[in-house]
Amino acid sequence: MSVESTVTGHVERVEQRRAAERTLVASIARVRLDIALALLMFAIAMVPRTAWIAYNDRAPAGVNAPALYMIYADLIADGKGYANLDGHRVGYYPVGFPATLGALRKAGDILWFGRSVFAAKMMNGVFGALTVSLVYLMATRLVNRRTGIASALLMSIFPSQVFYTGVVLSEALFTFLLALSLAVLLWNPWSRDGMPYRQVLAVGVLLSLATMTRGITLLLPAVLFPVWFFYLHSKKRALLQTLVMFAGIAVLTVPWSVRNSLVFNTISGPSTNLGDDLCIGNYYGADGRFTLTGPCFEGLHGVSGEDLEVKRNRHGIRVALEDVRDHPLRMPKLISQKAYWLLYNDDDGLWAAESYGNDWFIDHPLREILQFAANAIYYAAGALFILGALAFAFARDIRRAVLLIVALYILAVPLVFFGDPRFKFPAMPLVILIAAWTLLSLWDRRDTPVAAEASE
């Protein structure tokens, strides 16, 4: 080997090492910038949420889910378990949110802030703002930083996403857990050889936390399976990834289902509200929206305590299945009615904040202004989503299609039960991301020859 070739080889190795160092430095710089911007998006998102919570610093009024959540959380914080004031153990609502709120209430006992309503709502505000940061990170990983910033800024001020932080409901926590699960799932480009099993398992455990808050993520791995089946080289790998993710979901859902089964002396799932949800939307005479009247709540007089949950659950499932079986021709119309009640507006967070009519505190014309803003921004984002969804999904990156599929899955689940505007809340961050991408794409195309000809 000549001296010249030796020197040349050494120079090439030095250049390669320097190029690798430059790549590493640039990568670290990008990570640091994304962390800084994610924190900035969190801070920006906290501003409207904190202002709304301060204005809406009121305890839930009446007998409704927010009031019951507060009671359950206090009892959990007092060490009495998931039970009601009579001492009967309960399992109607998924335990995730009352347990999280109970932990906050207990922390309030230990620290200085106490068991305030403001703290409970600020917890939702923090979860909402963290979701904004996750939307920024997901959009940046799937598209680019510009789309991430646009998505996060839009979600920061999106009215319904702000309104529900002022209500003691599980929406903010569940949406945060869903977004965190998707961020882990979609963080890196997918290989056709499959994902690392530890990543799939981590997503499953996060979905387990989400399912303990709202049960709609229980079957999400089954939705991902067809994507993996056709995308991966190995069909066996697609099946194994699905099973591993289901195993992750089982980490919390199975032990809690065992607890419920022991409490109610019958086989039970993570919660006992399946019967109500099925029956309300599917009994003969239902119009697709929430109601507390009808055959779903009849024939249970004299039943109380822990037996009531079980019998009401079984009764609701039986009525729903029998009425669907006996009157199948009404289902297309009923499903369209459910879709209408799910999507027709986006100002329901105000109704929830005012305890569903039990605490009217928003003055006129502020309520009308907030309603108009919520619906106008929602309709605009919805139009952009519809316009750009397919183009977004049909990119070379399969992860974009998965994001759209998950959004549509979240929107489709209520059509099995009943339609209510708040049920689309968890899908809205994904809708907002696609809407922001569509808006930027249209903006970038404004100076194309086609656009120029159209403007002449």
N, C-alpha and C positions, 0 to 999 in steps of 0.2 A: 504494500500500500504506500503510495507516494505521500510526501509531506503535504502537498497541495490538497489531496483528497481528504487527508486527516483534518486539516484546517477547515476545509469546506464543511465536513461533517460536524465539527465542533460549532461552527457558526450557525449551522442549521438548527442544532440542538438548542443553542442559546436563544435563537429567534423563536423557536417553538415554546421554550419555557417562558420567555417574555410575553408571547401572545397568550399563553395560558394564564399568566399572572394578570395581564390586562383584562382578559375575559372575566376572571374571578373578581377583580376590583370593580368592573362594571356591573357584575351581577350583584355584588354586595351593595353597591350604590343604588341599584334599582330596588332592592329589597328594603333598604333604609328609607328611600323615598316613598315606597308604597306604604310602609308602616306609618310614616309621618302623615301621609295623606289620609290613611284610614283613621288615624287619631283625630285629624282635622275634621273629617266627615262626621265622626262621633260627636265632636264638640258642637259643630254646626247643627246637627240633628237634635241635640239636647236643648237648644235654645227654644224652639217652638213647643217642644214637649214639656219643658219646665214651666213655661209661661201658661200653657193650657192647664197643667196640673195645679199650679198655684191658683188659677181662676176657678178651678173645679175641685177645690179642696173640701169635699163634702162626703159624708158617709153615705153608703147606699141606703135608699129608703124603700120601704115595702118588703114583700116576701118575693125574692127573685134570686137568680144565681149569684150575683155579686154579694148580696147580704148573706147567703148561705156559705159562700166561700170564706167570708170573714169569720163566721162562727166556727166552721171546720178548722180554719187556720189557728184560731185561738185555742181550741181544744187540743189540737196537735202540739202547739207550743206549751200547753199546760201538762203534757205527758199523758193525755187521756186517749190518744190514738185517733184513728179516723172514725169518728162517731158523731152522733147528734147530741142535742142538749139533754135528751132523755136517757142517754147512755147506750142507746142501740148503735151497734157498729154499722157503718154504711159503706156502699161501694158504687153508688149511682153515678157520681161524677168520677172521671179518671183522677187518680190521687196526685198526679204530678204537680198541678198548680196549687191546690191547697197545702200540700207538703212543702213546696217551695215558699209559699207565703207564710206558713207556720214557722219555717226556719228563720225567716226575716223577723217575725214577731218575737221569737225567742231571742234573736240577736238584739232586738230592741230592748228586751228586759236586761240583757247583760251590759249593753252599751248605753249611750246617753239619750237616744232618740225615742225610746218607748214604742208603744204599739199604735202609732198614728196612722190615720188614713192617708196622709200625705206620703209617708214612707212606703206604704203599700203601692200607691200609684206611681211613685218615683221609681220603684222597682220595675214596673212595666215600662216607664220611660227609658230606663237604662237598657232594658232588653230591646226596645224599639230602636234606640240609637245604635246599639251593637249590630243589629240587623242591617242598618244603613251601611256600616263599615264593611260587613260581609258582602253586601251587594256591590260595593265598590271593588272589593278584592275579586269577587267572581267575575264581574264584567271586565276587569283588567286582565284576568287570566284567560278569559274566553275570547276577548276582542282586543281591546287596548286601553291604555290609561285614560284617554279622552272619554271613551264610553263609560268607564268606571266613574269618573267625576260627574258626568252628566246624569247617570243613573242615581248616584248617591244624593246629588243635590235635589233632584226631582222627588226622590223618596223622602228626603228630609222635611219637605214642606207638604207632602201629599196629605190632604186633609184627613181622610179616614184613618191613615196610619198614625196620625197625631191624636185624633179624637179618642181612639180606643185605649191610648195610654192613660186616659183619665177615668177608666172604668176597671173595676176589680174583676176582670175576666182573664181567661187563659190565652187569649189571642196573641199577645205580645211574646209570651214565653214560648208558646208552640212555634210561632213563626221564626223566632230566633234559633230554636233547636233544628227546625227544618232547614233553614239557611245554612247553619253550621254543618249539618250533615251533607248538604249539596256542595258546600265549599270544599270539604274533604274529598268527596266523590269526584269532583270535577277539577281539582287543583292542577293536576298534571295532564298533558295529552295522553289519550288512551292508546295503548298498544294492542294490536290484533292478537298478540300472544296472551293477553289477559292482564288484570291488575294484580298487584301484590295482595296476598290474602290478608295480611295485617291491615292494609288500608281498607279492604272490603269489610273486615270485622269491625274496625273502628267506626265506619259508617253505620254498620248495623247497631252497635252499642248506642251511638248518638240517636239513631232512629228509635231505639228502645226507650230512651228518655223522652223523645217526642211522642211516642205512642202512649206513654204513661200520662201524657198531658192531653192529647186528643187521639183517638184511635184510628184516624184516617190513614196514618202511615203504616199500619200493620201489614198491608199487602203491597207496599211499594216495591219490594224486591221482585214480586211476580210481574210487575209492570216493566222492570228493567230486564227481566229474563229474555223476552223476545229480541230486545236490542242486542244483548250479548250473543244470543243464539245465532243471529245473522251476521254480526260484526266480527266476532272472534273466529280464529282459524279452527279452534277446537270446540265442538259442541259439549263435550264433557266438561271443559273449562267453564263454559257458560253456566252449566248446571251447578258446578261446584261453587262458583262465585255466588250464585243465588242462594244456595244452601248455607254458605258461610254468613251471608248477610242476614238470613233468617235466624241463624244461630245467635248473631249479635242482638237482634231484636228480642230474642227469647230470654236474654240475660235478666231483664227486669219484668217483662210481661208474664213469664211463666211463674216465678215465685209469687207475684201478686195475684195471679189467677188462682193459685193454690190457696192463698190466704182467703180470697173471696169464696172459694168453694167450701172451705172449712167453716167460714162464718155463716154461710147461708145453707149449709148441709146439702148442697147440690152442685153439680159441675157448673162453673161460671168462668167468664172471661175477665179481662182487666177492669170492666165496669158492667153495670147492670142497666144501662139506659138504652140498649139496643132496641128493646121492644117498643119503648116510647117513640124513638126516632123513626123506626120503620112504620109504626102504626099511624103516626100523625100525618105522614105523607102518602100513605097508600090505602087507608081504609076506604070503603065504598062511600063516596060523598066528599072525600077530601078534594081540595082545590090546589094542593101543592105547597101551601104555606103553613107556618106554625099556628097551632091552635091548641087550646086546653079543653075543648069540648068534643063530644062525639063518643063513639063506642070504645075508644082506646082507654077511657077513664071510667067506664061503667062496669058494674058487677063486682066491685072490689070493696063494697061497704063492709065494715066490721073487721077488715084485715088491717093489722097495724104492725109496727116494729120491723124487725128484720125480714119477716115473712112478706111484707108488703112489696119490697123491692123485687123479690123473686117472682111472686105471683103476677105483679104488674108487668114485669119483663116477659114472662111466658105468655101472658094474655095478649100483650101488644104484638108479639111475634106471630101468635096464632091468628089474630084478627087480620093482620097485614097479609100473611101468606094466603089465607083463605079468600080474602077479598080480591087479591091479585089473580088467584086461580079461577075464581068464579066470574070475574068481570075483566078479562084480558084486553078486550077491544078498546077500553078507555085509557090504556096505558100511554099510547103516543101523545094524546092530548094532555094527560096528567104530567108526563115528563116535560113537555113544553111549558106547562104552567109552573113547574118547579124551577125551570131555567129562568123564566120571567122573574119570579120572586127572588131568585139568587142575584140577578144581574141588573134589575131595573133602576136601582139608584145606589148611591154610596154615601148618603148622609146619615145612615142609621146609627153611627157612633154618637151623634148628638142625642138621639132618643135614648140610647143606653146610658149616656152620661147623666141624663135627667131621670134616671131610675125608672125608665119605661113609663113616664107620665106621673110618677109619684113625687117628683121634685122639680117643678118647673122653675128654673133660676136664670136661664139665658134670656136677656131682655130683647125686646123688639127694637130696632130692626136687625140686631146682631145675629139672631138666630137665622133669619132669612138670608143674610149675607153669607154666613157660614154654610148654609145649605146650598146656596147657589155656587159658591166656590168649590165645595166638595163635589157636586155633581158635574159641574163644568169641566173641572180638571180630570175627573174620572172618565167622562165621555170622550174627552180628547185623547187621554192615554189609551182608552179602549180602542178608539179608531186607529191610532198609530200601531197598536198591537196587532189588530186584525190585518192592517195593511202590510206589515213587515214580518209577520210571524214565520211564514213559509220561507221567505228569502233568508231570514236569520237562521232557520233550522237547516236549510239545504247548503250550508257552507261545507267546506272540506272537513271541518272539525266536528266529529260525531257528538261531542259534548254539547254543542249548541242544540242539536235535535233532542238530546236527553233533557235539557233544561225546559224546552217547550213541552215535551211529553209529560214531565212532572207537573208543570203548570196546568195542563189540560186535565191531568189525573185529579189534582186537587179540586179543580172546578167541577169535575164529573161526579165525584163522590156524593155531594148533596143530592144529586138527581136520583140516587137510590133511596134517599130518605125524604127530606123536604127542603124547599128552597127558603133561604133567608139571606139578606145582604151580607151579614157578617161572616158567613161561611166562605166567602171568597177572599177574606182578609189574608190568609196565608199565601194565596197565589199571587197577590198583588205585587210583592217585590219582584217576582219573576216577570210579571206583565210589565212592570215599570222599566225593568232592564231592557226588555225587547222594544218597548215603546221609545226609550231614549236612543237606542241604536237606530231605530227607524227614522227618528227625527234628525239625527246627525247624518244619516245616509242621504236623506232628502236634501238637507242643507248642502252637502258636498256635491250633489248633482245639479244644483241650481244653475251652474254656469256651463253645463254640458251643451253641445250643439242642439240636442233636442229641446232642452229647456229654453235656449236662446231663441230658437225658431218659434216656440210657443209664445214667447213674450213679444214677438214682433207683430 
